[in-house]
Structure formats: structure tokens, C-alpha cells
Amino acid sequence: MALAPATPGAIHALWDELADFDATQIDAARDHLLASLAALVDASGATWIGAVRLVDPQAGDPVNGWRPRVIYHLGPHPQREKLAKEQARKLEAGSVDETTVRNVALAGQYRVNRLSDLVAEDWFRGNYYRTYYLGAGHQDAIWAGIPVSADAEVYFGFYRATGRPMFDPAERELVAAALRPLKWLYRRMLLSEGVGVASAPLSAAERQVLHGLLQGQTQKQIAAALGHSPHTTREYVRRIFRKYGVSAGAQLMSLWLGR
């Protein structure tokens, strides 16, 4: 289905806006992308997930070793956060819903689906839908899965509130068109979290120090801004360099420039 005449202009404007965020504003860029797309498709909420594939997944793993490493919800939503953590625990225990299995089966390719694209009608009468969608106030969802590397992907979820119509194909295609060319941004999102590109995800404190480094601040300036001792800041910098496999700030910055 063709996009409405005004839609391409709105998408192009969004791309231009995202290009204006620098490397230290990744969280703000992510929020802007989620909020803008949610508004364009009349979604009541949105989620971003950074996922990686385990090196040696167990035989019979229903999601072939893929695991979420960071889950972010746009705006405060305690119930959604609670249910997301519960889902993550079930995934680790090998209990995975059909929608997740079918989405992950397409890993390695760009895909955008509504719930009805992934499952049959009787799924909407099941316990998973009642608990994890209706239980969080969601009637429907659009899920996008986007490969960033062979072993790292990002997922975007946009939710339609209960009592509202289900998403239609045009809304799905709008999300697909808007998200398709932004791989540079998804790579920065994962870099900022240390997901899929570092030996381990970054802690909250390490992310604060990282943002200072990307702004070109000295370790002394970072320590003063964050209220750390110079020794503490040096230790955070060492950890960050070790996780990213670099030995200097210039090498760290080059990761964000795609070199």
C-alpha cells in the first residue's frame, strides 16, 4: 500500500533531525526516533532492544542463541518493565513465545511485522497475549528487527492501546520505510551501551564517563563534572578502553565514525 502524500516528507524531516544529534546525544536521538515514529502511527508506547547472539548456544535453543542485552521503554511504564523482565527470565529458561521465535527466525534480514503477520488468529485468544499485551494495556504491536552485524541486532516495538483499532498494513510500511536507512544510528546505539561491540555492556557510570570522552573532555574535567576522584575516573576510562579493545581516546572516537 502506498504511503500517504504527506508521509515521505515527515519521514525525511525525521531523518534530518536525527542527523543533527552528535555522538554524545545517542539517548536523546533514540528517544526522538521512538517518540516521532510513535506519533506518526498513533502508537501509545514504544520499546527499543539491543540483542546479541551467544557464541555457543545450547542445542535446541528456540531462539538460536539470541538474547536481549538492553531493553528500553519510552517513558515510565512500570507494568511494561515488569513484564519485559519476566519475559527475559522465561527466555533464559527456554520458554519462548511463538511471536519471538518467528521474529528471531528471520535474524540477519531487515523485517517489520505486525502481530497478525507473525501468528494465526487463535494466538490472540491465548494466555501470552492476555498477559503480556492486554496486561500492559496493548491491543497490537509492530515489531521491527534490524541486523547491525552478524551477531548483533536492534528491535523496535510500537504498541497500539487497547480499545483502538489494530495496526494496518500502511502503518507497518510507514515504520519500515522510516527505520530502513538508519543503520549508522543503530550502530551508535549499540556502541553507547557496549552491546555487541564491546566485551561486556557498560555500567551507568561508565556510560557517563564515555559521554565525557566523546565530548573531548579531559579526565580531570570528567571527574569534576561527575563528582568523581581522578583515580576513580582513570579506572572507569581503563575499563571502557578494555571493553572496547582500544588504548586511546582517538581510537574510541573512530568507532563512532565507523572507521
C-alpha positions as CSV (number, residue, x, y, z in Angstrom):
1,M,0.0,0.0,0.0
2,A,1.4,3.4,-1.0
3,L,2.2,5.9,1.7
4,A,0.0,8.9,2.1
5,P,1.4,12.0,0.3
6,A,2.5,13.8,3.5
7,T,4.2,10.8,4.9
8,P,7.5,10.9,2.9
9,G,8.0,14.5,3.9
10,A,7.5,13.6,7.6
11,I,10.0,10.7,7.4
12,H,12.6,12.8,5.6
13,A,12.3,15.6,8.2
14,L,12.8,12.9,10.9
15,W,16.0,11.7,9.2
16,D,17.3,15.3,9.0
17,E,16.5,15.8,12.7
18,L,18.3,12.6,13.7
19,A,21.4,13.6,11.7
20,D,21.7,16.7,13.9
21,F,22.3,14.7,17.1
22,D,26.0,14.1,17.8
23,A,27.8,11.1,19.3
24,T,27.2,12.3,22.8
25,Q,23.4,12.5,22.3
26,I,22.6,9.0,21.5
27,D,20.0,8.6,24.2
28,A,18.2,11.8,23.1
29,A,18.3,10.6,19.4
30,R,16.8,7.3,20.4
31,D,14.0,9.0,22.3
32,H,13.3,11.3,19.4
33,L,13.1,8.5,17.0
34,L,10.8,6.4,19.2
35,A,8.5,9.3,20.0
36,S,8.3,10.6,16.5
37,L,7.5,7.3,14.9
38,A,5.0,6.5,17.7
39,A,3.2,9.8,16.9
40,L,3.2,9.0,13.1
41,V,1.5,5.6,13.6
42,D,-0.7,6.6,16.6
43,A,1.2,4.2,18.9
44,S,0.7,4.5,22.7
45,G,4.2,3.4,23.5
46,A,7.5,2.2,22.2
47,T,10.4,-0.1,23.1
48,W,14.0,-0.5,21.9
49,I,16.0,-3.6,22.4
50,G,19.7,-4.3,21.8
51,A,20.3,-8.1,21.3
52,V,23.3,-10.3,20.7
53,R,23.8,-13.9,19.6
54,L,25.7,-16.2,22.0
55,V,28.9,-17.7,20.7
56,D,27.9,-21.3,21.7
57,P,24.1,-21.5,22.0
58,Q,22.8,-24.7,23.6
59,A,21.3,-27.4,21.3
60,G,17.6,-26.9,20.8
61,D,17.6,-23.2,21.8
62,P,14.4,-21.9,20.3
63,V,15.9,-18.5,19.5
64,N,19.3,-19.8,18.2
65,G,21.4,-18.1,20.9
66,W,19.9,-14.6,20.6
67,R,19.5,-12.7,23.8
68,P,18.4,-9.2,24.8
69,R,21.1,-7.3,26.5
70,V,19.4,-3.9,26.9
71,I,15.7,-3.1,26.9
72,Y,14.5,0.4,26.9
73,H,10.9,1.7,27.1
74,L,10.0,5.2,26.0
75,G,8.7,7.0,29.1
76,P,8.0,5.4,32.5
77,H,5.8,2.3,32.4
78,P,6.4,0.1,35.5
79,Q,4.0,-2.6,34.3
80,R,5.6,-2.9,30.9
81,E,9.1,-3.0,32.5
82,K,8.0,-5.7,35.0
83,L,6.5,-7.9,32.2
84,A,9.6,-7.4,30.0
85,K,11.9,-8.6,32.8
86,E,9.6,-11.6,33.3
87,Q,9.7,-12.4,29.6
88,A,13.5,-12.2,29.6
89,R,13.7,-14.7,32.5
90,K,11.4,-17.1,30.7
91,L,13.5,-16.8,27.6
92,E,16.6,-17.8,29.5
93,A,14.7,-20.8,30.9
94,G,13.8,-21.8,27.3
95,S,10.1,-20.7,27.4
96,V,9.7,-18.5,24.4
97,D,6.5,-17.3,22.7
98,E,5.7,-18.0,19.1
99,T,6.0,-14.3,18.1
100,T,9.5,-14.2,19.4
101,V,10.5,-17.5,17.7
102,R,9.2,-16.4,14.3
103,N,10.8,-12.9,14.6
104,V,14.2,-14.3,15.5
105,A,14.0,-17.0,12.8
106,L,14.3,-14.1,10.4
107,A,17.5,-12.8,12.0
108,G,20.0,-11.4,9.5
109,Q,17.4,-9.7,7.4
110,Y,15.5,-6.5,7.8
111,R,11.9,-7.2,8.8
112,V,8.9,-5.3,10.1
113,N,5.8,-7.2,11.1
114,R,2.5,-6.7,12.9
115,L,1.5,-9.3,15.4
116,S,-1.0,-10.7,12.9
117,D,1.8,-11.1,10.3
118,L,3.6,-13.4,12.7
119,V,0.8,-15.6,14.2
120,A,-2.6,-17.0,13.5
121,E,-5.8,-15.5,14.8
122,D,-6.2,-18.0,17.7
123,W,-2.9,-16.7,19.2
124,F,-4.9,-13.6,20.3
125,R,-7.1,-15.8,22.5
126,G,-4.1,-17.3,24.3
127,N,-2.5,-16.6,27.7
128,Y,0.6,-14.9,26.4
129,Y,-1.4,-12.2,24.6
130,R,-3.7,-11.7,27.5
131,T,-0.7,-11.4,30.0
132,Y,2.0,-9.6,28.0
133,Y,-0.1,-7.4,25.7
134,L,-3.5,-6.8,27.2
135,G,-2.0,-7.0,30.6
136,A,0.2,-4.0,29.7
137,G,-2.6,-2.1,28.0
138,H,-1.6,-3.0,24.5
139,Q,-4.0,-4.1,21.7
140,D,-1.5,-4.6,19.0
141,A,2.2,-4.1,18.1
142,I,4.5,-3.5,15.2
143,W,7.9,-5.2,15.6
144,A,11.0,-4.3,13.5
145,G,14.1,-6.5,13.6
146,I,17.2,-4.9,12.2
147,P,20.7,-6.6,11.8
148,V,23.6,-4.4,12.7
149,S,26.2,-7.1,12.4
150,A,26.3,-10.9,12.2
151,D,25.9,-11.2,15.9
152,A,24.0,-8.0,17.0
153,E,20.5,-6.7,16.1
154,V,18.2,-4.0,17.3
155,Y,14.5,-4.4,17.8
156,F,11.8,-1.6,17.8
157,G,8.3,-2.3,19.1
158,F,5.4,0.2,18.7
159,Y,2.2,-0.5,20.7
160,R,-1.4,0.3,20.0
161,A,-3.5,0.8,23.1
162,T,-6.5,-1.4,24.0
163,G,-9.8,-0.1,22.6
164,R,-8.1,1.2,19.5
165,P,-8.0,-0.4,16.0
166,M,-5.3,-2.9,15.2
167,F,-2.4,-1.5,13.1
168,D,-3.0,-1.7,9.4
169,P,-0.5,-2.5,6.6
170,A,0.1,1.1,5.7
171,E,1.2,1.8,9.2
172,R,3.5,-1.2,9.2
173,E,5.0,0.1,5.9
174,L,5.5,3.6,7.3
175,V,7.6,2.1,10.2
176,A,9.5,0.0,7.7
177,A,10.3,3.0,5.4
178,A,11.3,5.2,8.3
179,L,13.7,2.8,10.0
180,R,15.3,1.3,7.0
181,P,18.2,3.7,6.3
182,L,19.3,4.4,9.9
183,K,21.9,1.6,10.4
184,W,24.5,4.3,11.3
185,L,22.3,5.3,14.3
186,Y,21.6,1.7,15.4
187,R,25.4,1.1,15.5
188,R,25.9,4.1,17.7
189,M,23.1,3.0,20.0
190,L,24.8,-0.4,20.5
191,L,28.2,1.3,20.9
192,S,26.8,3.6,23.5
193,E,25.5,0.6,25.5
194,G,28.6,-1.5,24.9
195,V,26.3,-4.2,23.4
196,G,27.6,-6.4,20.6
197,V,30.7,-4.3,20.1
198,A,32.4,-4.5,23.5
199,S,33.5,-7.4,25.6
200,A,30.7,-6.5,28.1
201,P,27.9,-3.9,28.4
202,L,28.8,-0.6,30.1
203,S,27.6,0.3,33.5
204,A,25.6,3.5,34.1
205,A,28.7,5.2,35.5
206,E,30.9,4.0,32.6
207,R,28.4,5.5,30.1
208,Q,28.6,8.9,31.8
209,V,32.4,8.8,31.5
210,L,32.1,7.6,27.9
211,H,29.9,10.6,27.0
212,G,32.6,12.9,28.5
213,L,35.3,11.3,26.4
214,L,33.2,11.6,23.3
215,Q,32.8,15.3,24.1
216,G,36.6,15.7,24.1
217,Q,36.8,16.3,27.8
218,T,39.9,15.5,29.7
219,Q,39.8,13.0,32.6
220,K,40.2,15.9,35.0
221,Q,37.2,17.7,33.5
222,I,35.1,14.5,33.6
223,A,36.0,13.8,37.2
224,A,34.9,17.4,38.2
225,A,31.7,17.2,36.2
226,L,30.7,13.8,37.7
227,G,32.0,14.4,41.2
228,H,34.5,11.6,41.0
229,S,38.0,11.5,42.2
230,P,40.7,11.5,39.5
231,H,41.6,7.9,40.5
232,T,38.0,6.7,40.0
233,T,37.7,8.4,36.6
234,R,41.0,6.9,35.5
235,E,39.7,3.5,36.5
236,Y,36.5,4.0,34.5
237,V,38.4,5.1,31.5
238,R,40.6,2.0,31.7
239,R,37.6,-0.2,31.9
240,I,36.0,1.5,28.9
241,F,39.1,1.1,26.8
242,R,39.5,-2.5,27.8
243,K,35.8,-3.3,26.9
244,Y,36.1,-1.7,23.5
245,G,39.5,-3.1,22.8
246,V,41.2,0.4,22.3
247,S,44.1,2.1,24.0
248,A,43.4,5.8,23.4
249,G,40.5,8.2,23.1
250,A,41.2,8.8,19.4
251,Q,40.7,5.0,18.7
252,L,37.4,5.1,20.7
253,M,36.1,8.1,18.7
254,S,36.9,6.3,15.5
255,L,34.4,3.6,16.4
256,W,31.7,6.2,16.4
257,L,32.9,7.5,13.0
258,G,32.7,4.0,11.5
259,R,36.4,3.6,10.9
